[in-house]
Amino acid sequence: MKALFIGAGATYDCGMPLVGELTAEIRRWLTPEKLTLFNENWKCQGGGWSSDVICTLISLLKNKSLHYENIIGAIEVEYSRERDKDKRQEYYAVLGFLLQVVYGLLLERQVINARYALSALDDFTSLKEMAEENKPLWVFSLNHDCIIEMLATKTEIPLKSGFNESINLTMRAADGSPQNIAFERLSRSSIDSNSFDFFRHGEFGINLVKLHGSLDIFGQDDELNYLKVKPLGNDPESYIAQLKLIDKINQDISVRDGVGCTNENIYEDERGEIQFLRKSLLSGAHKFTKKLSQIAPSEFLSLFKGNLNYADELICIGYSFGDKHIDEQIIEWMSFLKSRKLTVVNPGIKECPDKMKHLSSQVYCKELGAADYFIQLKNGRSTALQNALRKIRAEAREKIRRELMSNA
């Protein structure tokens, strides 16, 4: 049985950013001048951060050797070792602010590139053949985007993410009009009782586990239940449409009431009472630790560890092996049986990752991008038109990357 593990490089061909690109976008948007202006405005409203905290963040943003997760990790360290209660709270606020910036930029990229992504996903349709050969196909993802969900909907592959209820949530917009959003729900009690809904052995479909949270997953209520956006019918773009609607309702109410919440979406329920959806993105250097409050369910890491054991081959696409809590699980999985195989798909991979060289006989490297890999699974069969469109997309994608990185 094969399983997939995907990182940022897996959705590069679909217009989503690599770590370096997203870091460049953050630096381009969050300049020292803009950050200082933000802080002065926050101080006028009774908030804001001290000069020490602002200077620390500006210094990190100016350090070109750091990517955005390094920056968030450095702020996590400052928060953990700060003994002054007020300053510690400021660093916690900085963490929330940075995560909100990451969420906003990723959502913007997901929305702007929706049609581009759907076109690019034509190159990924052999995933359906992989799902038919591996029933079910487990897909473990570190990505925050909705690309796998869109691909499954586009190619009519049933998909489950462990959520075991379907609900329609009525959100009243700022003008009072009711808007219905389709969600799947996973309650805290379901998590505690291990009542996840996944395809069983022999059933056709994708079991998707999003380990680091997602644009479309939110925490809800004090007990921290989870909601995940559902597609409307067979429309892959409906993921994006509903995320846009949730974001618009939040922004409109924030403007109307003159308030906003960091890392949360505000909406009014049917009774007109304000409710909150907590964003689930997990980032930084201390994922799944008890040092910090995190929304993404830590139980999903156990799902990765447990269900990886059903696989004989793990295909890692676009992952750079930079998360210790992930790498340790993969190494443990390979170490248990000599027959287990790790295939690393990455256009820049030359040899076995250093931390796995003691298991190099089980590691196979493919110098391919994600789209090229899935095309190869179909024996490289594609029409002249498909090849031409692929070339145009690749040139456009590379132009975006070069422009971003040149200004980093």
Summary of the structure (lengths in Angstrom):
residues: 408
radius of gyration: 21.5
end to end distance: 41.9
largest distance: 64.4
contacts: 1278
relative contact order: 0.15
helix: 49%
strand: 18%
